[in-house]
């Protein structure tokens, strides 16, 4: 593929290549997507020493006349100044100094702001007063710097925008689906009427089971409806720490597994419906789980909570059902689907379109358009 141009990809932190969490998967998916769109990508990723070396090289490139079309940056979940191993701000001027340098050189800058957990009471519950006294002012410092340098602020969903109140252009840039997922879907295309004759309706959930993602209402509904089976995939340590909280809602039709990657394929093949069903208040209202797009990739219709970013996406793309966070509402819907399995077939047939229009490459194209438009 002929190169379209050159861009800078910046993250002020070390990111593990083999990590499986959304915050680590996303950067490498975006880098790959920019490359797939024909861009030469110069990356600034790592601890301060490594970033400093990369920045020196890129500054030298710019001074020698090498043109960069844009900078795409992603925030860390930590404040920018605290991303060293020891959380000491060893390189206090490095990242924002570089972004200001790019601004002076008329290179447009887009930044994906990953999370705003720190503005909610749940952060206070999870982090000590001493740590909050250090981190919260530094989170505010990040926002102050963003106002000076950013041309476009990208968010998981626009539901997050009111909590930031930054006077910059904002766009939603949710996670995406991998093109490799198309190959898997072609393999199962002829099996789109999966499990139409079996008695059980099988639900699947991948993700956290902590206080942010409380599954007790889901468990309660499964326990009441004897035609429902549920598989929950979560981290082993987290489940063990939360078992006492859930044990009264457990029943023999709820299976807990601890898998990742390709090991999840068999559960997706066996599932009728994927779940993103938790309270959509406050912090949870704008969460856009990367697993939602994995669900879509695997053609399992989604039940999501109305009033959440995930629920909005499910409704707008017609890839499932967006419903009130209410046990009776969920039970009624599952009963209706169980009595009319063609509802699943209808959603599955639509999901192919959603998959094709929500790849990581489509996310990269959006950034490219946003940061190169009206460029002289």
LOLUM-934298 format. One record per residue: residue in one letter; x, y, z of N, C-alpha, C in turn. Coordinates in steps of 0.05 Angstrom, whole numbers, plus 5000, padded with zeros to 4 digits. Each point is the difference from the previous one (the first is absolute). Layout:
<recs>
AXYZXYZXYZ...
</recs>
This chain:
<recs>
X501749765000498350245000501850255000X499350194982501550254999499450165025X502250125012499750155024498550264994X498050065017498550254997501350235014X501549945021501350215015501449895024X500650185019501549925024498650125024X499849855021498750115024501649925025X499350135022501349945026497949885019X500649785012498249875019501450025028X498650135018501250075026498349895023X501349865018498749935026502150055022X499450165020502050065021500249785021X500449764991500149775019501149754986X500949815017500749744990497549844996X499849864977497749834994501049724993X499049805013500949734994498849894975X501749884983499049894974498249775004X500449845022498549755004497750045019X499350245007497850055019497449954986X497949945016497449934989497850205007X500650195017498050195008499550214978X497750125000499350184978501950234998X501050115023501850234999502649944987X500849744999502549924988499549904971X497849884995499349904973499750234981X498650215009499350224982502450134986X502150085014502250144987501249844976X500449745004501249854979498149944977X497449995006498049974979500050264983X500250235013500050254985502550044984X502349925011502550024985499849834974X499149755004499649824978498150114979X497850135009498050114982501250234984X501550185013501350224985501849884978X501549805007501849874980498449884978X497849875007498349884979498750214982X499850245010499050224983502250154985X502449885001502150114983501950205013X499850035026501750195014502549885012X502250154998502449935014499750125028X500249835021499350085027502650015017X500750245010502250035018498950005029X500749815016498849965026501750125022X498650135019501250095025498549855023X501149785009498749835020502249905018X499449975026501949895019500350175024X502049935017500650175023501550254990X500450195018501150264992502549994984X501949845008502649984986499649934971X498349794995499549914973498550224984X498050125013498550214986501850244993X501850075018501950224995501749954976X500949754997501749934976498450024974X497549905001498350014977499350294992X499550165020499450284995502350154987X502449945010502450124988500249934970X499549754994500249914972497950154983X497650025010497850124985500550304997X500950135021500750294998502150044978X502049824999502150024980498849964972X498149814998498749964974498650264991X498550125018498550244993501950234992X502250025015502050224994501349964973X500049744990501249944974497950014978X497650085007497950044979498149764996X500349795016498149784998497350095009X497949954985497350095005498349795015X498750085021498249825014497250124996X498149834992497250104996498650065025X500549855021498650055026501449845022X499350085025500649855024497549885011X500049745005497849875014501049905026X498950095022500949935027497849865015X500749835018498149885019500950045028X498250095017500750055028500549735014X501550015022500249785018497650005020X499549785013498050015021501150155024X502650045002501350165021500550284989X500450205018500950264990502649974985X500350174980502449994983502650015016X500150165020502550035015500649775019X498249815003500349795020500349724986X500749994975500049754986502649845001X502050115014502549855004499549765019X501849815000499749765017499650085029X501550205009499950095028498050235005X498650084979498050215001501150275008X502650034997501350265005500250164974X499350254999500050164975502850074991X501449804991502850034992500350174974X498049994983500150154975497650194998X499950205017497650175002499450174976X501950064983499550174976500049844974X500549755001500549844976497750004981X497749895009497849954982498550254991X499350175019498650244992501850194985X502650005007501950164986500249914970X499949744996500149904972497450074985X497749975013497550074987499950304993X501050165018500150294994501950054976X502249864999501850024977498649934974X498549785000498449934977498050214992X498750125020498150214995501350244987X502450075009501450234988500849944971X500449744994500649924973497649934983X497650095010497549974985499349724994X500649815018499249724997497549975018X497849924988497549975015500349765020X498650045023500249815022497349905008X499649745000497649885011500749835024X498450005020500649845024497549845008X500449745005497949835011500250005030X497950115013500050015029498549755011X501549835011499149735006497949985021X500350155021498449945024499850255018X497850025015499850225019499049895027X500949765006499449855025500550185024X502150174998500950165023498050215009X498150064983498050215008497649895015X500049745005497649875011500549895028X497949985017500349905027501449725001X499749844980501249735000503150025001X501150224990502950045001500950055029X498350155014500650055029499949755016X498349814993499849755014502449824994X501150024977502249824992502850105005X500350275004502650125002500350155026X502249985014500450135026500050304997X499550145022500050295000502750114991X502149895010502750094993500549994970X499349774988500449984971498250194984X497650045010498150184986501050295002X501350075022501150275003502150064979X501449794991502050034979498849974973X498349804996499149944972498050194990X498050085016497850174989501050274990X501750145014501150254988501549954974X501349774998501549944975498149924977X497749885007498049954979499050274989X499550195019499150274991502250144984X502549965007502250114985500049904971X499449744997499849884973497950154984X497650045012497850134985500750284993X501450145018500950274995501950014976X501849814998501949994978498649934974X498049825002498649924975498750244987X498950185016498750244989501950164982X502649995006501950164986500949884973X499949734999501349874977498249834982X497749915010498549804985498150144979X499949884977498150094979497449845002X500249745005497749825002500349825024X498050005017500149825024498149764993X501149765001498549764994499249875027X497549915001499049885024498749734994X499949825020498649744995497250044991X498650205011497450084991499550295008X498250134986499550295006498550035026X499049795012498950025026502050095021X502649974994502150085018500650304999X499350134978500850284995499150195023X497649995011499250195020501849995025X501349775005501749985024502750134996X500750074976502650114994499950314996X497950094986499650294996502550134988X501249874981502350134986499050144975X501150254996499150154976501449924975X499949744993501249904976497949824986X500549964974498249834985500249715010X497749885005499949725010498649824980X501149754998498749804984500149735015X498049844995500049735011501949824984X501749855013501749814986500149745017X497849854998499849755015502049794990X500249785014501849784990499049904973X501549824988499249894974500249704999X499449894976500149724995502549954982X501249775003502349934983499149884974X501550074978499349884974500349705001X501749895017500449715002497449875009X498250165013497549885009498249924977X500450134977498449934977500449714992X502549905001500649734993498449805018X500050065026498549835018497150004993X498950234993497250024995499249864974X501849994980499449854976499849705006X501549915019499949725008497449935013X498850195014497549935014497550114985X500550124977497750124985497849804995X500749754994497949804994498749895026X501250085023498949915025498550225014X499050194985498850245012497449935016X498849774994497749915015500849815023X502350075011501149835022497949945021X499849755008498649925025497050064999X498850024976497250084998498249805014X500949755001498249795011500649925029X502250105011500649915027498250155021X499749885023498250105020501150255014X502649995007501250225015500650244983X499650235011500950254988502650085015X502250024985502650035013501050294998X500750115023501050275003503049995005X501550214992502850015004500850285008X501850025021501050265009503049975004X501550204989502950025004500650275013X501550005022500850255012500249985030X499950245013500450015028497549925015X500449925026497749935017500150165026X501650215000500350165024497750195003X500250195019497850185006499250184977X501950064982499250164977498249854981X500449744998498549834982498549795017X497950095013498549825019498049834983X500449745002498449814984497749875016X499550105024498049865017497249984987X499250214987497349994987499949804978X502249984984500249804979499949725012X501649965021500049735013497249935011X498750205011497349955012498049914979X500150134976498249934979500649724989X502649944997500749734991499049785020X500350065025499149815021497049964998X498450204993497149984999499049854974X501550034978499149904975501449744993X498649775002501449754998500949934971X499250164980500949954973502550164992X501150155020502450164995502549885012X502250004984502749935009501850244996X501850055018501850234999502949915005X501850094982502849975004501250285005X501450025022501450255007503049964999X501450154983502949984998501250255013X501749955020501250225015502749915011X501450195012502649935012499649835025X501649795003499749815022500250145027X502050185003500450145025497750175008X498850134980497750185005497649845008X499549774987497849835008500349895028X502449915007500449905027499550215021X500850254994499650215019497150085003X498349944979497250085000498149775003X501049765004498249775001497950025022X500850095024498150025022497750194993X500650214984498050194993497949884981X500949824983498249884980498849735007X501049875020499449725004497049955004X498550195011497249965005498350014974X501250124979498650014974500949774982X502049845008501049794983498049774998X500249874977498549754996501649824980X499049764996501649814984500150084970X498250194992500050094972501850244995X501550085020502050224997502849885002X501550034979502849894999501950235000X502149985016502150215002502549884987X501150154981502549914987502050235000X502549934996502250205000501749954975X499250114978501449964974500550274986X501649994979500450244984500949914972X500050204982501049944973498449794985X501449834986498749804983498449805017X500749975026498549815017497150085004X499450264993497250095002498349914976X501249924979498549944975497849805005X500649795015498049795004497550105015X500550205018497750115015498350184982X501450154982498550164981498349834981X501249784991498649824982497549885013X500249975027497849875014497950195010X500650264999498350215012497850084981X497750065011497850124985500050315003X500750095024499850295006502450075018X501150244995502150115017498950225017X501150045024498850175020501850245007X498850245000501350245013497750135016X499349865022497650075015500850075028X500750265005500450105027498950285003X500050105024499050275006501550204983X498550184987501250204981500250275013X500150025026500250265012502950105001X500450274999502550125005502249904982X502249905012502449914986499349794979X498249835006499449784982498450094975X498950245001498250084978501550054974X502650065002501550064975502149784993X500049795016501949784994499449874973X502049954984499749874974501949764999X499149775011501849785003501049894974X502649944998501149884976498649734994X499049875021498649744997497450034984X498850245000497650044984500649944970X502450094992500749964972501049724994X501049875021500649714997497449844998X498050085015497449874997498950034972X500250244989499050054973501649844980X502749995004501749844982499249714999X499049905022499349725001497049954996X498650214990497249984992498249895022X500550095025498249935021498450255008X497450014995498450245006500450085030X499850265005500750115026497650105015X499849945025498150145018501650205017X499450264997501450215015498050175014X501150155020498350175016499350264986X497550064999499150264989501150235017X500850224986501150225015503049995003X501249804988503049985000501050044971X502650064998501250034973499749744985X500549775014499749744986497149964991X498150075017497249974993499350174976X501150254999499550184977501049874975X502549885001501249884976498449764991X499149845019498549764993497450084986X498650205010497550094989500550134972X502050174998500450154974500849814978X501549785007500949814980498349754998X497949995017498149784999501349725002X502049995018501549755004499149855025X497750075011499049875024497750165011X499950015027497850135014501150185022X499150245001500750195021497650035018X500349915025497749985018500650145027X497950055014500250125027501549805018X501450115020501549835019498149905021X498449804993497949905016499749704997X499849855021499949714998497649914985X497750125005497649914986500150054970X501250234993500350074971501849804986X502249935014501949814988498749724998X498649925021498749745000497949984978X498450224996498050004979501349984972X502250144996501349994974501149734994X501349885020501249734996497849804995X497850025013497749824996498950034972X499850254990499150054973501949884979X502650055004502049894981499949705000X499849885024499949715002497749884985X497750145000497749914986500050064970X501850174992500150084971503050044992X501349774995502950014994500650154974X498050054983500650164976500950285007X499450095024501050275008503050005000X501349785008502949985000501150004971X498649854983501049984972499950284987X497950155006499850274988502350185009X500649995026502250175010502749904988X500449744999502549894989500550094971X497950014985500250084972500850294997X499250175019500750284999502950055009X501049835017502650055013502350014981X499749874977502250014980500550294991X497950154996500350284992501350175022X499349955025501250145022503049935002X500749754995502849925001501650154979X499050014976501450124978500450305003X498250135014500150305003501450085026X500949815016501250065026502749865004X501549984979502749895002501950205012X502349915009502150195009500950184977X499949894976500850164977498050244996X497549955006498050224998500650215021X500949915024500850195021502450174991X502049874987502350144990499350204979X498249924982499150184979498750255012X498549965021498750235013502050205011X502149895013502250175010501450154977X500649854979501450114977498450234988X497449964997498350214989500050245019X499649955025499850215020502450175003X502449884995502550155005501450094975X498849934977501350104975498150184984X497550025008498250174985500950295002X499550154978500850284998502950055005X501649794995502950025004501250114974X501650205002501250124977502349834989
</recs>
